[in-house]
Every structure is written in C-alpha cells, then in structure tokens.
C-alpha cells in the first residue's frame, strides 16, 4: 500500500514536472487565463520542491511546449483512464 504522503514513490518529481509544464504553457493561453500571480506562485513551489532540478524541468517543459500546436483547442488530453 502506498504511503499517503508519497503515493507514487516519486510524487515530488511528478508535481515538479506538472508545475513546469503549466508554467511553460501559461503564456500561450488567452490573456484572461494567464494569471501572473498563479504563475509566480507556481515558480516558488517548483523551486521549493525541485531545488536544483527546477531550472532543468523548466527548460524541458519549454522545449516540449514548443512542439505543441499554436491553438490549444487543436489538441485534447484523454483523462478516461
């Protein structure tokens, strides 16, 4: 049974990756959804969680986002699993 404080065994890594991806995608959203204060707080969380790996995660997320279509509506995420 997973530890409730570390469900996957790599929770910090997954959270850091999700934060970095969100930070990277935010500027591509319509201005209404960009929420600069949320982005600032996400950066603080990322650097607190990932410490030395935070910049690497941001760089990897930025590289990944560069391959996404320009229009957010042109891709979908399947959450049915």
C-alpha positions as CSV (number, residue, x, y, z in Angstrom):
1,X,0.0,0.0,0.0
2,X,1.4,3.4,-1.0
3,X,2.5,5.8,1.7
4,X,-0.2,8.6,1.9
5,X,2.5,11.2,2.0
6,X,4.2,9.8,-1.2
7,X,1.5,8.0,-3.2
8,X,3.6,7.1,-6.3
9,X,7.1,6.9,-4.8
10,X,8.0,9.9,-7.0
11,X,5.4,12.5,-6.1
12,X,7.9,15.4,-5.9
13,X,9.1,14.6,-9.4
14,X,5.6,14.4,-10.9
15,X,4.5,17.6,-9.2
16,X,7.6,19.4,-10.3
17,X,7.1,18.3,-13.9
18,X,3.4,19.3,-13.8
19,X,4.3,22.7,-12.4
20,X,7.0,23.3,-15.0
21,X,4.6,22.3,-17.8
22,X,1.9,24.6,-16.5
23,X,4.3,27.5,-16.3
24,X,5.6,26.9,-19.8
25,X,2.0,26.6,-21.3
26,X,0.5,29.6,-19.4
27,X,1.9,32.3,-21.8
28,X,0.1,30.5,-24.7
29,X,-3.3,30.8,-23.1
30,X,-5.7,33.6,-23.7
31,X,-4.7,36.6,-21.5
32,X,-7.8,36.0,-19.3
33,X,-6.4,32.7,-18.2
34,X,-2.7,33.6,-17.8
35,X,-3.0,34.6,-14.1
36,X,0.5,36.1,-13.4
37,X,0.2,35.7,-9.7
38,X,-0.6,32.0,-10.1
39,X,2.5,31.6,-12.3
40,X,4.6,33.4,-9.7
41,X,3.3,31.0,-7.0
42,X,3.9,28.0,-9.3
43,X,7.5,29.1,-9.8
44,X,8.0,29.4,-6.0
45,X,6.5,25.9,-5.5
46,X,8.6,24.5,-8.3
47,X,11.9,25.8,-6.9
48,X,10.9,24.7,-3.3
49,X,10.0,21.2,-4.5
50,X,12.7,20.6,-7.2
51,X,15.5,22.6,-5.8
52,X,18.5,22.0,-8.1
53,X,16.4,20.4,-10.8
54,X,13.8,23.2,-11.1
55,X,15.6,25.0,-14.0
56,X,16.1,21.7,-15.8
57,X,12.3,21.0,-15.5
58,X,11.5,24.5,-16.8
59,X,13.9,24.0,-19.8
60,X,12.4,20.6,-20.6
61,X,8.9,21.9,-20.4
62,X,9.7,24.9,-22.6
63,X,11.2,22.5,-25.2
64,X,8.1,20.3,-25.1
65,X,5.7,23.2,-25.4
66,X,7.5,24.4,-28.5
67,X,6.2,21.2,-30.2
68,X,2.6,21.8,-29.3
69,X,0.1,23.3,-31.8
70,X,-0.4,27.0,-31.6
71,X,-4.1,26.7,-30.9
72,X,-4.9,25.0,-27.6
73,X,-8.2,23.8,-29.0
74,X,-6.4,21.7,-31.6
75,X,-5.2,19.1,-29.1
76,X,-7.0,17.2,-26.4
77,X,-6.0,15.2,-23.3
78,X,-7.7,11.9,-22.7
79,X,-8.5,11.5,-18.9
80,X,-10.7,8.5,-19.2
81,X,-8.0,6.0,-18.0
